[in-house]
Each structure stands twice: as C-alpha cells, then as structure tokens.
C-alpha cells in the first residue's frame, strides 16, 4: 500500500465520501517493539544502578 492510497476522497453528486485504511498489524508491530525497548531501558537502568551500589564498576 502506498502513501497515496491512505486517504481517498470521492466526490459524488455533491456528497463527500472519505475512506481511511488502518494497518492494524503494523500498529501492533510497532507497539510490541516499543514495549520491548521500554522494558530493556528499565531493566538496564536497574542493573546499572545495582552494579554501582556493589562497586562492580570502579569509576
């Protein structure tokens, strides 16, 4: 599907019909990827904090 097919307006006898196509699998894919990234950031920061508390990294 191209960008031009996203929203189409059809003019029929003075009436306007608008079609909007929603790509649900694409939305779900990006929601899942975002969720994985958020969990990774949270886990990474907690692990890094734990490493600093136990002097694993000598800064």
C-alpha positions as CSV (number, residue, x, y, z in Angstrom):
1,X,0.0,0.0,0.0
2,X,1.4,3.4,-0.9
3,X,1.1,6.7,0.9
4,X,-1.4,7.9,-1.8
5,X,-3.8,5.1,-1.0
6,X,-4.1,6.0,2.6
7,X,-6.9,8.5,2.4
8,X,-9.1,9.0,-0.6
9,X,-11.8,11.4,-1.2
10,X,-14.6,10.6,-3.7
11,X,-16.9,13.3,-4.9
12,X,-20.3,12.0,-5.9
13,X,-23.2,14.4,-6.7
14,X,-22.1,16.9,-4.1
15,X,-21.6,14.3,-1.4
16,X,-18.1,13.6,0.0
17,X,-17.1,10.0,1.0
18,X,-13.8,9.6,2.9
19,X,-12.1,6.2,3.3
20,X,-9.4,5.7,5.9
21,X,-7.4,2.4,5.8
22,X,-5.8,1.4,9.1
23,X,-3.0,-1.1,9.0
24,X,-3.5,-2.9,12.3
25,X,-0.6,-5.4,12.1
26,X,1.8,-2.6,11.5
27,X,0.4,-0.7,14.6
28,X,0.7,-3.9,16.7
29,X,4.3,-4.5,15.5
30,X,5.4,-1.0,16.5
31,X,3.6,-1.2,19.9
32,X,5.4,-4.5,20.6
33,X,8.8,-3.1,19.6
34,X,8.2,0.0,21.8
35,X,7.2,-2.2,24.7
36,X,10.4,-4.3,24.4
37,X,12.5,-1.1,24.2
38,X,10.9,0.3,27.3
39,X,11.4,-2.9,29.3
40,X,15.0,-3.0,28.1
41,X,15.6,0.5,29.3
42,X,14.1,-0.2,32.7
43,X,16.0,-3.4,33.2
44,X,19.2,-1.9,32.0
45,X,19.0,1.1,34.4
46,X,18.1,-1.1,37.4
47,X,21.0,-3.4,36.6
48,X,23.4,-0.5,36.2
49,X,22.2,1.0,39.5
50,X,22.7,-2.4,41.2
51,X,26.3,-2.6,39.7
52,X,27.1,0.9,41.0
53,X,25.8,0.0,44.5
54,X,28.0,-3.1,44.7
55,X,31.1,-1.3,43.3
56,X,31.2,-3.6,40.3
57,X,32.3,-0.6,38.2
58,X,35.2,1.4,39.7
59,X,34.5,4.9,38.4
